Amino acid sequence: MSRVGRCIDNGPMEGFWGILKSEMYYLRKFSTYEDLEQSIKNYIEFYNTKRLQKKLKGMAPIEYRSHTLAS
């Protein structure tokens, strides 16, 4: 969380939650809190390991990091 007067610190996380809501949350109705919680966990796993991103040269974040460290 950001310090007082430093709202820019929250920018990356607010961006992530916006993407999560538009790609996962708004597309479904959840009957229980547990369903929602599991869906969020699954989406975070997908986001980090399988979701290809143009700005990362068409790789998933975890793939890009391992590729960068190996170079």
N, C-alpha and C positions, 0 to 999 in steps of 0.2 A: 504494500500500500504506500501511497505517496505521503510525503511530508506536507505540512500546511503550506499552501501557496505554491506547490509543485505538482499540479495536476497532470503534467506531461508524463510523470512516472507511471501512471495507470494506462497510458495509451495502448501499449502492446496487449495487455490483458483485456481491455475493453474491446479491442479489435478482434481478438480471438473469440470472446463470448458472442460478439455480433455474428461472426462467421458460423459458430456452432448453432446459434439460434436459427439463422436463415437456412442452413443446410440440414439440420436435424430436428430441432424442437418444433418449429412452426409447421412441419410436414406431418406431424403425428399428434394423436391425442393419447395421453397417458392416464391409465386408470388407477395406478398406485404410485406412491413415492418411490418404491423399490424399482418399478419399471423405468421411471425417469432416471434414477441414479445409475442403473445398469446401462441405460442408453447413453448417458454422458460418458461413462467409463469406456464403453465400446467406441464412441466417437473419438475420444482422446487417443485411444490406441490406433484407430484408423488414421487420424490426423497426423500422428507422428511416424507411422510406419508404411502407410499405403497411399496417402493422398499426394499425388504429384503436384508440384508447384513450379510454375513457370520461372519465377525469380530464383529458384534453386536449380536452374538448368534442367528442368523436367524430372527432378528426383524428389523423393520423399525426404522430409527433414532428417530422419535418422540415417538414411542412405547418404545424403549430402555431407553430414558431419563425419561419418566414417570414411567417406571418399576424401574429404579435406584433410583429415588427420593422417591418412595413409600417404598423401602426396608429400 
